[in-house]
């Protein structure tokens, strides 16, 4: 099956759950692993469904740029009865070694290589005393074929006369042979015996001794003496006995290869299980059928936890061995997920039979689970194995120096420079992530200078609160300060997304302005709660979000003043993971510019400020259908650009497609090469896959050349929009003009050094905005207060990048999110009756869940309907949303729908007064 065929695997009922469980098992951490039953995909006749699923699993393991998990793929030719029996094992050993991920070292299979040499040894006639020694010599000769050290030592020993050596070589062999040939061979034999009889410190390798006891009834005392009986049959002996011994040896080696070693940096990078995939098991007596039977038995005998096996085309195996029977792929996925979470109970069958129907289901989500992009992503490492060895050596020398200093009485200061201060730690890209106050640990690059300035402003405001509260006596009835954690991507390493371009700087500015506004009122009146802000860096594009979330939860368990978290400005899968962690810990969360509908489904402690993608998609669909975006009026053809791997893009594109009509929408799916999670999401829209941004520009230009009234709906990230325009401008002869309707993330592109219309002169740009305060300042007191605070703080900000942030919705949304949380904290404090010690995050959650008093407040981005979960929802259903027309003369609002302020609801838009969605 070709790679193209593998990438077009059809959807089957429940396949997404099955593959999700498969992914979890493959990358499951070592300490939580248990035995996994061999999955047998059974189907009537000569069906192809199982083969397609297995081929799809293989494509997931192969990755885009490198192997993601070691695996062996056995096709139908391996089941040929005429094939040599040992070829099957050589295929498995070769493929597992060839697919070892980069940085995990070579896969060495000493037990398998030894026993393979034993069963292929020629029969030895004569005295019993000579046969074990000759078998050892034969095995050592086979060992020299795979060991460069053993081969080099043997060459140094020279040749004797029996090997055709000259007189000089014979003399050298007489002197050097005992040291370089016979001594290494004797050590090899001794080590082989220790390995196979379980006396080595590697631990647990007693399976061979148990097998010999079952065969001969007497405990073995010498490996080669007991292995002589295997030589008689050779490769043509009893096939089941041959399979049994080789499968046991192979699994024992794989189990040992998956264990970490203290001084083995290559071993530490082996984070994935070994995977064996069988495309077609063949007839009842085929070599693959025998292999699968013995594999199941051996995995149970050895309690092997390092191997996952999936086999298709299984029709007769289940009649011989008890199995776990499940009704379909969905049930199999649920069972495997339960095994990943709770383990396999002792005594449970070692195989799981899964019937697979041939007909494909109309399930667009499932097709992405077996698409061309892999989902397995082992943790990234900052250094290579060689560097880690060097670091370990340097560390050892430093430890010796410390010990020497203590012994000799030299004073030693254990507090050395820490690259990550406070509660922070190194993230996946080598930058400091975690929780810190101020900018001490974050924003070290030149591009993050503006971010560092805002963090320093927040730090000064925190100190001002502490200074004001320090002079109060113990009986003061005014509330003490509470702490809010900002959760977002504050800095990035090499090739990371610029925090200015990614919207982080804009959010931080709004957060800092809101903190100053809230604290001024609180410290003046004494009836509101002042707020401190801690910064939590979730890593470039939230890559380290789950780990940082755990740190925040640990910090909140020690610090009762932490009452909530604000941020989550990017809808990504790792953001979802972090929300679930916070939700389980009972931490209230208020989102800033995150819009995906899935955010609200991650937990009941999350409250959203921005409109959902469903609402934005409906507004975009209405605008594309009626607005005169092209020269001839409304667009007659729409090209939807989306990234199926990005949670925000997939959500917005699906919402637009559903509202505009799937039959009227042609989708181009483009996943950038630097995507943090390149695998497609379930539920993402279907369409034409585009491999590179230049191909995307070419496809769009071709469509515009065919129909000039074609509009592009950009549902991707704003950080990639500029690259698309640059490619378009290089060859714009056929498409000199282009109308684009972008999602809210396109506003991030407006902070670039060159505006989008400067990159491509023929661009007519429309984009969604979740709240442009300058358009609301005349009718909203909150919007006016926000703009006044912004202008006081950033009056001299006329830079080409950050000067556009006054109109950026990210700033105003962060202001509203902080105000949302502050209102909840104030109402929770008033509910305590002035007993400040009772104010904590559980009380705040109760207030937010019931809803703020008055049903919400007028925010800088429109009315915030904070009714709470008990009052109808955790998001404003009629949240204000706008479409802006961008250009050199500034932004102009062309659509405004939703609630501007209490009693001010915009229900129509445009000169024709089209109804708002």
ZAVODO-250220 format. One line per 8 residues: their letters; for each residue x, y negated, z negated of C-alpha. Coordinates in steps of 0.25 Angstrom, whole numbers, plus 5000, padded with zeros to 4 digits. Layout:
N
A = X,Y,Z; ...
END
This chain:
917
XXXXXXXX = 5000,5000,5000; 5006,4987,5004; 5008,4975,4995; 4997,4968,5002; 4987,4979,5000; 4991,4979,4985; 4988,4965,4984; 4974,4967,4989
XXXXXXXX = 4969,4977,4979; 4953,4977,4979; 4946,4975,4966; 4940,4986,4959; 4930,4986,4947; 4938,4983,4934; 4951,4982,4941; 4955,4969,4934
XXXXXXXX = 4953,4975,4920; 4961,4987,4924; 4973,4979,4930; 4972,4969,4918; 4974,4981,4908; 4985,4986,4917; 4993,4973,4917; 4991,4973,4901
XXXXXXXX = 4997,4987,4900; 5009,4984,4909; 5013,4972,4902; 5009,4976,4888; 5020,4973,4877; 5028,4985,4873; 5023,4985,4858; 5009,4986,4861
XXXXXXXX = 5010,4997,4872; 5003,5011,4871; 5002,5022,4881; 4994,5019,4893; 4986,5030,4900; 4989,5033,4914; 4978,5026,4923; 4972,5035,4934
XXXXXXXX = 4964,5028,4944; 4955,5039,4950; 4946,5038,4962; 4938,5047,4971; 4944,5052,4984; 4956,5044,4990; 4952,5031,4985; 4961,5019,4986
XXXXXXXX = 4956,5011,4974; 4966,5016,4964; 4978,5015,4974; 4974,5000,4976; 4973,4997,4961; 4987,5004,4959; 4993,4996,4970; 4987,4984,4964
XXXXXXXX = 4994,4987,4951; 5007,4989,4958; 5006,4975,4964; 5004,4969,4951; 5016,4975,4945; 5025,4971,4957; 5023,4956,4954; 5026,4944,4963
XXXXXXXX = 5041,4942,4961; 5045,4954,4953; 5041,4967,4946; 5032,4965,4934; 5032,4979,4928; 5039,4991,4932; 5030,5001,4940; 5031,5013,4949
XXXXXXXX = 5021,5014,4960; 5018,5029,4966; 5011,5029,4979; 5004,5041,4985; 5017,5047,4991; 5022,5050,4977; 5010,5060,4976; 5015,5068,4987
XXXXXXXX = 5018,5083,4982; 5029,5084,4992; 5037,5073,4986; 5049,5077,4977; 5044,5077,4963; 5055,5068,4957; 5052,5057,4968; 5040,5052,4960
XXXXXXXX = 5048,5050,4948; 5059,5043,4956; 5049,5034,4962; 5044,5030,4948; 5058,5028,4942; 5062,5020,4954; 5050,5011,4955; 5050,5008,4940
XXXXXXXX = 5064,5004,4940; 5062,4995,4953; 5050,4988,4947; 5057,4984,4934; 5054,4969,4932; 5066,4960,4933; 5074,4959,4920; 5070,4972,4915
XXXXXXXX = 5082,4980,4919; 5083,4994,4926; 5074,5005,4922; 5082,5017,4917; 5075,5030,4916; 5086,5039,4909; 5077,5050,4905; 5070,5051,4918
XXXXXXXX = 5083,5051,4926; 5089,5062,4916; 5077,5071,4918; 5077,5069,4933; 5091,5073,4934; 5088,5085,4925; 5077,5090,4934; 5085,5088,4947
XXXXXXXX = 5097,5095,4942; 5101,5107,4950; 5099,5121,4943; 5112,5125,4935; 5115,5140,4934; 5124,5146,4925; 5127,5145,4910; 5117,5137,4901
XXXXXXXX = 5128,5130,4894; 5132,5124,4908; 5119,5119,4912; 5116,5108,4903; 5129,5102,4906; 5128,5102,4921; 5114,5097,4919; 5119,5085,4911
XXXXXXXX = 5130,5083,4922; 5119,5083,4933; 5111,5073,4925; 5123,5064,4923; 5126,5064,4938; 5112,5059,4940; 5113,5049,4929; 5125,5043,4937
XXXXXXXX = 5117,5040,4949; 5108,5030,4941; 5119,5025,4931; 5130,5016,4936; 5138,5017,4923; 5138,5032,4923; 5141,5032,4938; 5153,5022,4936
XXXXXXXX = 5159,5030,4924; 5158,5043,4933; 5166,5036,4944; 5176,5031,4934; 5178,5046,4930; 5183,5050,4944; 5180,5063,4951; 5185,5077,4948
XXXXXXXX = 5190,5087,4958; 5176,5093,4959; 5170,5080,4964; 5181,5079,4974; 5191,5070,4967; 5205,5068,4971; 5217,5072,4961; 5218,5058,4956
XXXXXXXX = 5203,5057,4954; 5203,5071,4947; 5214,5065,4937; 5206,5053,4934; 5194,5061,4932; 5201,5070,4922; 5205,5057,4914; 5193,5049,4916
XXXXXXXX = 5182,5059,4918; 5179,5062,4903; 5177,5048,4900; 5169,5043,4912; 5162,5055,4916; 5161,5066,4906; 5159,5057,4894; 5148,5049,4900
XXXXXXXX = 5141,5062,4905; 5141,5068,4891; 5136,5055,4885; 5125,5055,4896; 5121,5069,4892; 5121,5066,4877; 5112,5053,4880; 5103,5061,4889
XXXXXXXX = 5100,5071,4878; 5098,5060,4867; 5088,5053,4877; 5080,5066,4880; 5080,5072,4867; 5076,5060,4859; 5088,5058,4851; 5092,5044,4857
XXXXXXXX = 5088,5031,4850; 5080,5027,4862; 5069,5034,4854; 5057,5043,4857; 5063,5051,4869; 5059,5065,4863; 5050,5069,4874; 5060,5077,4881
XXXXXXXX = 5063,5085,4869; 5048,5088,4866; 5047,5092,4881; 5058,5102,4879; 5052,5108,4867; 5039,5110,4874; 5046,5117,4885; 5056,5125,4878
XXXXXXXX = 5052,5125,4863; 5065,5122,4858; 5070,5108,4855; 5081,5103,4865; 5095,5101,4859; 5102,5096,4872; 5095,5089,4884; 5102,5095,4895
XXXXXXXX = 5101,5109,4890; 5086,5108,4889; 5085,5101,4902; 5091,5112,4910; 5078,5119,4911; 5072,5107,4919; 5083,5109,4930; 5078,5123,4934
XXXXXXXX = 5065,5118,4940; 5071,5105,4946; 5062,5096,4954; 5055,5108,4959; 5051,5113,4946; 5038,5112,4938; 5033,5098,4943; 5025,5096,4930
XXXXXXXX = 5037,5099,4921; 5045,5090,4930; 5035,5078,4929; 5033,5080,4914; 5048,5078,4911; 5051,5067,4921; 5038,5059,4917; 5042,5060,4902
XXXXXXXX = 5056,5056,4905; 5051,5044,4914; 5041,5039,4903; 5051,5040,4892; 5061,5031,4900; 5050,5021,4903; 5046,5021,4889; 5061,5018,4885
XXXXXXXX = 5062,5008,4896; 5051,5000,4890; 5057,4999,4876; 5065,4986,4873; 5079,4986,4869; 5086,4976,4859; 5097,4973,4869; 5089,4976,4882
XXXXXXXX = 5084,4963,4888; 5079,4971,4900; 5071,4980,4891; 5064,4968,4885; 5059,4963,4898; 5052,4977,4901; 5038,4972,4896; 5030,4980,4906
XXXXXXXX = 5026,4994,4906; 5030,5003,4917; 5019,5006,4927; 5017,5018,4936; 5007,5017,4947; 5002,5028,4956; 4995,5025,4969; 4990,5040,4971
XXXXXXXX = 4991,5051,4962; 4989,5062,4973; 4984,5076,4971; 4983,5084,4959; 4997,5090,4960; 5004,5078,4966; 5017,5073,4959; 5010,5060,4955
XXXXXXXX = 4998,5068,4948; 5008,5076,4940; 5016,5063,4937; 5003,5057,4932; 5000,5068,4923; 5013,5069,4917; 5014,5054,4915; 5001,5054,4907
XXXXXXXX = 5006,5065,4898; 5020,5059,4896; 5014,5045,4893; 5006,5052,4882; 5018,5061,4877; 5028,5049,4877; 5017,5039,4872; 5023,5031,4884
XXXXXXXX = 5019,5016,4883; 5027,5010,4894; 5020,5016,4906; 5007,5012,4913; 5002,5021,4925; 4991,5020,4935; 4988,5030,4945; 4978,5030,4957
XXXXXXXX = 4972,5041,4965; 4971,5051,4953; 4960,5061,4955; 4965,5074,4948; 4973,5070,4936; 4962,5067,4927; 4957,5082,4928; 4970,5087,4921
XXXXXXXX = 4972,5077,4910; 4962,5070,4900; 4960,5055,4904; 4954,5042,4900; 4942,5040,4909; 4937,5026,4912; 4926,5022,4921; 4934,5012,4929
XXXXXXXX = 4945,5001,4930; 4938,4992,4921; 4937,5002,4910; 4951,5006,4912; 4956,4992,4911; 4948,4991,4898; 4954,5004,4893; 4968,5000,4897
XXXXXXXX = 4967,4986,4890; 4962,4993,4878; 4975,5002,4878; 4984,4989,4880; 4977,4983,4868; 4976,4995,4858; 4984,5006,4864; 4981,5020,4868
XXXXXXXX = 4976,5029,4857; 4984,5042,4855; 4978,5054,4862; 4971,5046,4873; 4972,5052,4887; 4984,5047,4895; 4976,5044,4908; 4965,5035,4912
XXXXXXXX = 4957,5039,4924; 4950,5027,4930; 4940,5029,4942; 4942,5018,4953; 4931,5016,4963; 4935,5013,4977; 4926,5002,4980; 4931,4988,4976
XXXXXXXX = 4923,4978,4968; 4920,4964,4972; 4929,4959,4960; 4937,4947,4965; 4944,4946,4951; 4949,4960,4952; 4956,4958,4965; 4966,4949,4958
XXXXXXXX = 4970,4959,4948; 4976,4967,4959; 4981,4956,4967; 4995,4953,4972; 5000,4945,4960; 5004,4953,4947; 4999,4950,4934; 5010,4957,4925
XXXXXXXX = 5020,4946,4920; 5030,4951,4910; 5035,4940,4901; 5045,4931,4907; 5059,4931,4901; 5068,4919,4900; 5081,4926,4902; 5086,4938,4910
XXXXXXXX = 5090,4951,4904; 5105,4947,4906; 5104,4934,4900; 5096,4940,4888; 5108,4949,4886; 5117,4938,4886; 5108,4930,4876; 5108,4942,4867
XXXXXXXX = 5123,4943,4867; 5124,4929,4864; 5114,4930,4853; 5122,4942,4847; 5135,4934,4847; 5127,4922,4840; 5122,4932,4830; 5136,4937,4827
XXXXXXXX = 5141,4922,4826; 5130,4920,4816; 5133,4932,4808; 5148,4928,4808; 5145,4914,4804; 5137,4919,4792; 5148,4929,4788; 5159,4919,4789
XXXXXXXX = 5151,4909,4782; 5149,4899,4793; 5137,4891,4792; 5126,4894,4803; 5114,4886,4806; 5103,4896,4811; 5094,4884,4816; 5099,4883,4830
XXXXXXXX = 5093,4876,4842; 5079,4882,4846; 5075,4879,4860; 5060,4880,4856; 5057,4873,4843; 5046,4875,4833; 5035,4886,4837; 5040,4886,4852
XXXXXXXX = 5047,4898,4859; 5052,4900,4873; 5041,4903,4884; 5041,4911,4896; 5048,4900,4904; 5059,4897,4894; 5053,4885,4889; 5048,4882,4874
XXXXXXXX = 5033,4886,4872; 5025,4886,4859; 5021,4876,4849; 5028,4863,4845; 5026,4849,4840; 5030,4839,4850; 5040,4841,4862; 5051,4847,4854
XXXXXXXX = 5050,4860,4861; 5043,4857,4874; 5045,4849,4887; 5060,4850,4888; 5060,4848,4903; 5061,4835,4911; 5047,4837,4917; 5041,4838,4903
XXXXXXXX = 5046,4825,4898; 5031,4819,4898; 5026,4831,4891; 5037,4830,4880; 5033,4815,4878; 5018,4819,4876; 5022,4830,4866; 5031,4819,4858
XXXXXXXX = 5019,4810,4858; 5011,4821,4852; 5022,4824,4842; 5022,4809,4837; 5007,4810,4836; 5008,4822,4827; 5018,4815,4818; 5009,4803,4817
XXXXXXXX = 4998,4812,4812; 5007,4819,4802; 5012,4805,4797; 4998,4800,4795; 4994,4812,4787; 5006,4812,4779; 5002,4801,4770; 4989,4806,4766
XXXXXXXX = 4987,4812,4752; 4981,4826,4749; 4967,4821,4746; 4965,4813,4759; 4952,4817,4766; 4956,4814,4780; 4959,4827,4788; 4973,4832,4791
XXXXXXXX = 4979,4834,4805; 4976,4846,4813; 4985,4852,4824; 4981,4855,4839; 4990,4863,4848; 4991,4859,4862; 4993,4871,4871; 4999,4869,4885
XXXXXXXX = 5011,4870,4894; 5020,4859,4889; 5033,4863,4896; 5039,4873,4906; 5052,4879,4910; 5057,4881,4924; 5047,4881,4935; 5036,4878,4925
XXXXXXXX = 5024,4869,4928; 5027,4854,4925; 5019,4850,4913; 5016,4837,4919; 5010,4844,4932; 5003,4855,4924; 4995,4845,4916; 5001,4847,4902
XXXXXXXX = 5007,4833,4901; 4993,4827,4904; 4986,4836,4893; 4997,4832,4883; 4995,4818,4886; 4980,4819,4883; 4982,4827,4871; 4992,4817,4865
XXXXXXXX = 4983,4806,4868; 4971,4813,4862; 4979,4817,4849; 4983,4802,4847; 4968,4798,4849; 4963,4808,4839; 4973,4805,4829; 4971,4790,4829
XXXXXXXX = 4957,4792,4826; 4960,4803,4816; 4970,4795,4808; 4962,4782,4809; 4949,4788,4804; 4953,4799,4795; 4941,4807,4800; 4947,4814,4811
XXXXXXXX = 4958,4825,4811; 4972,4821,4817; 4978,4831,4826; 4992,4836,4828; 4996,4842,4841; 5006,4854,4843; 5011,4857,4857; 5011,4871,4862
XXXXXXXX = 5018,4874,4875; 5011,4886,4882; 5022,4887,4892; 5022,4884,4907; 5008,4886,4912; 5004,4893,4899; 5013,4905,4901; 5016,4906,4886
XXXXXXXX = 5002,4902,4882; 4999,4915,4874; 5012,4915,4866; 5011,4901,4863; 4997,4903,4859; 5001,4913,4849; 5011,4903,4843; 5000,4893,4841
XXXXXXXX = 4991,4903,4834; 5003,4907,4825; 5005,4892,4822; 4991,4890,4819; 4990,4901,4810; 5001,4894,4801; 4996,4880,4804; 4982,4878,4800
XXXXXXXX = 4982,4864,4805; 4982,4869,4820; 4967,4868,4824; 4967,4870,4839; 4974,4871,4853; 4972,4861,4864; 4977,4863,4879; 4976,4875,4888
XXXXXXXX = 4977,4866,4900; 4979,4877,4910; 4970,4888,4913; 4980,4900,4913; 4979,4915,4909; 4989,4912,4898; 4981,4901,4893; 4969,4911,4892
XXXXXXXX = 4978,4920,4883; 4982,4908,4874; 4967,4904,4872; 4964,4918,4868; 4975,4918,4858; 4970,4905,4852; 4956,4910,4852; 4960,4922,4844
XXXXXXXX = 4967,4913,4834; 4955,4904,4832; 4962,4891,4838; 4952,4881,4845; 4957,4877,4858; 4953,4865,4867; 4957,4866,4882; 4962,4854,4890
XXXXXXXX = 4962,4855,4905; 4960,4870,4906; 4948,4873,4914; 4947,4888,4917; 4934,4894,4913; 4942,4906,4907; 4948,4897,4896; 4935,4896,4889
XXXXXXXX = 4933,4911,4889; 4946,4914,4882; 4941,4911,4868; 4930,4903,4860; 4941,4894,4854; 4944,4887,4867; 4936,4874,4871; 4938,4868,4885
XXXXXXXX = 4939,4853,4888; 4940,4854,4904; 4929,4859,4913; 4930,4873,4917; 4935,4878,4931; 4920,4882,4934; 4915,4868,4932; 4927,4862,4940
XXXXXXXX = 4925,4873,4951; 4911,4869,4953; 4914,4854,4953; 4925,4857,4964; 4915,4865,4972; 4905,4854,4972; 4915,4844,4976; 4921,4852,4987
XXXXXXXX = 4907,4855,4993; 4902,4840,4993; 4914,4830,4992; 4920,4825,5005; 4934,4830,5002; 4938,4831,5017; 4936,4821,5028; 4924,4827,5034
XXXXXXXX = 4917,4828,5020; 4916,4840,5011; 4925,4852,5014; 4920,4863,5022; 4931,4873,5019; 4938,4875,5005; 4951,4881,5002; 4952,4885,4987
XXXXXXXX = 4966,4886,4982; 4968,4894,4969; 4978,4902,4961; 4971,4915,4957; 4982,4917,4946; 4979,4904,4939; 4967,4904,4929; 4964,4889,4932
XXXXXXXX = 4965,4891,4947; 4957,4904,4948; 4946,4898,4939; 4944,4885,4946; 4945,4892,4960; 4935,4902,4956; 4925,4892,4951; 4926,4883,4963
XXXXXXXX = 4924,4895,4972; 4912,4900,4965; 4906,4886,4965; 4910,4882,4980; 4907,4896,4986; 4916,4907,4988; 4912,4908,5003; 4916,4893,5005
XXXXXXXX = 4930,4894,4998; 4943,4900,5004; 4953,4902,4993; 4968,4902,4994; 4975,4909,4982; 4989,4904,4978; 4997,4908,4966; 5009,4900,4964
XXXXXXXX = 5022,4908,4962; 5025,4901,4949; 5011,4906,4943; 5013,4910,4929; 5002,4921,4931; 5002,4925,4945; 4992,4936,4945; 4978,4932,4950
XXXXXXXX = 4967,4931,4939; 4954,4939,4939; 4942,4930,4945; 4952,4922,4954; 4946,4918,4967; 4949,4927,4979; 4956,4921,4992; 4968,4921,5001
XXXXXXXX = 4981,4923,4993; 4992,4912,4997; 5006,4916,4993; 5013,4902,4993; 5009,4887,4992; 5014,4885,5007; 5004,4896,5011; 4993,4889,5003
XXXXXXXX = 4996,4876,5010; 4996,4883,5024; 4982,4890,5021; 4976,4877,5017; 4982,4869,5029; 4977,4879,5038; 4963,4878,5032; 4963,4863,5033
XXXXXXXX = 4967,4864,5048; 4956,4873,5051; 4946,4865,5044; 4950,4850,5040; 4938,4850,5030; 4945,4860,5021; 4947,4857,5007; 4956,4863,4997
XXXXXXXX = 4951,4866,4983; 4964,4868,4974; 4961,4876,4962; 4976,4879,4959; 4985,4872,4950; 4989,4857,4952; 5004,4861,4951; 5003,4869,4964
XXXXXXXX = 4994,4859,4971; 5006,4849,4974; 5014,4861,4980; 5002,4864,4989; 5002,4850,4994; 5017,4850,4997; 5016,4862,5005; 5003,4856,5013
XXXXXXXX = 5011,4843,5016; 5022,4851,5023; 5013,4856,5034; 5001,4847,5034; 4999,4845,5049; 4987,4854,5050; 4981,4849,5037; 4984,4834,5035
XXXXXXXX = 4973,4832,5025; 4968,4841,5014; 4957,4839,5004; 4959,4846,4990; 4950,4848,4978; 4959,4852,4966; 4955,4857,4953; 4959,4849,4940
XXXXXXXX = 4973,4855,4940; 4976,4847,4952; 4977,4834,4943; 4990,4840,4939; 4996,4837,4953; 4993,4823,4951; 5004,4821,4941; 5015,4826,4952
XXXXXXXX = 5025,4816,4957; 5018,4816,4970; 5003,4816,4970; 4996,4826,4979; 4992,4816,4989; 5006,4812,4990; 5011,4826,4993; 5000,4828,5004
XXXXXXXX = 4995,4815,5010; 4982,4821,5016; 4977,4826,5003; 4963,4823,4998; 4964,4827,4983; 4952,4830,4974; 4954,4836,4961; 4945,4840,4949
XXXXXXXX = 4948,4832,4936; 4943,4835,4922; 4942,4821,4917; 4949,4809,4923; 4948,4799,4911; 4949,4786,4920; 4936,4790,4927; 4929,4791,4914
XXXXXXXX = 4935,4780,4906; 4923,4770,4909; 4912,4780,4904; 4920,4788,4893; 4925,4782,4881; 4934,4794,4878; 4940,4793,4892; 4943,4778,4890
XXXXXXXX = 4950,4782,4876; 4958,4792,4883; 4963,4783,4894; 4966,4772,4884; 4975,4782,4876; 4982,4787,4888; 4985,4773,4893; 4990,4768,4880
XXXXXXXX = 4999,4780,4879; 5004,4782,4894; 5003,4767,4899; 5016,4768,4905; 5014,4781,4912; 5015,4778,4926; 5023,4790,4931; 5019,4797,4944
XXXXXXXX = 5016,4810,4937; 5010,4806,4923; 5004,4793,4927; 4992,4801,4933; 4989,4808,4920; 4979,4796,4916; 4969,4802,4925; 4973,4817,4923
XXXXXXXX = 4962,4825,4917; 4972,4833,4909; 4975,4822,4900; 4960,4819,4897; 4957,4833,4895; 4968,4835,4885; 4963,4822,4878; 4949,4828,4877
XXXXXXXX = 4953,4842,4872; 4961,4836,4861; 4949,4827,4858; 4940,4839,4858; 4949,4847,4848; 4950,4834,4839; 4935,4832,4839; 4934,4847,4834
XXXXXXXX = 4944,4845,4823; 4937,4832,4818; 4924,4839,4818; 4930,4851,4811; 4936,4842,4800; 4923,4835,4798; 4916,4849,4796; 4926,4852,4784
XXXXXXXX = 4920,4840,4776; 4933,4834,4775; 4940,4847,4770; 4952,4846,4779; 4958,4860,4775; 4946,4867,4782; 4949,4861,4795; 4956,4872,4804
XXXXXXXX = 4954,4878,4818; 4943,4887,4814; 4934,4875,4810; 4938,4868,4823; 4934,4880,4831; 4921,4880,4824; 4918,4866,4828; 4923,4868,4842
XXXXXXXX = 4914,4880,4843; 4902,4873,4838; 4905,4861,4847; 4909,4847,4843; 4899,4837,4837; 4891,4830,4848; 4893,4840,4858; 4907,4835,4862
XXXXXXXX = 4913,4821,4865; 4916,4812,4877; 4930,4816,4882; 4940,4809,4891; 4936,4819,4902; 4921,4818,4900; 4912,4824,4890; 4917,4836,4881
XXXXXXXX = 4905,4845,4878; 4911,4851,4866; 4899,4860,4862; 4907,4871,4858; 4905,4886,4860; 4893,4886,4851; 4887,4874,4859; 4888,4880,4873
XXXXXXXX = 4903,4880,4877; 4917,4876,4875; 4918,4868,4887; 4910,4856,4893; 4901,4861,4903; 4898,4847,4909; 4913,4843,4908; 4916,4831,4917
XXXXXXXX = 4924,4835,4929; 4929,4826,4941; 4935,4827,4955; 4945,4816,4958; 4950,4811,4971; 4965,4810,4970; 4974,4800,4979; 4984,4789,4979
XXXXXXXX = 4974,4779,4974; 4971,4787,4961; 4960,4797,4958; 4946,4795,4961; 4934,4803,4954; 4925,4809,4965; 4917,4818,4956; 4913,4817,4942
XXXXXXXX = 4904,4828,4936; 4901,4831,4921; 4899,4823,4908; 4908,4811,4907; 4903,4807,4893; 4890,4809,4884; 4878,4806,4893; 4887,4804,4906
XXXXXXXX = 4885,4816,4915; 4890,4816,4929; 4880,4825,4937; 4883,4821,4951; 4896,4817,4960; 4899,4810,4973; 4891,4800,4981; 4881,4811,4985
XXXXX = 4879,4814,4970; 4882,4829,4971; 4878,4836,4958; 4889,4840,4949; 4891,4855,4947
END
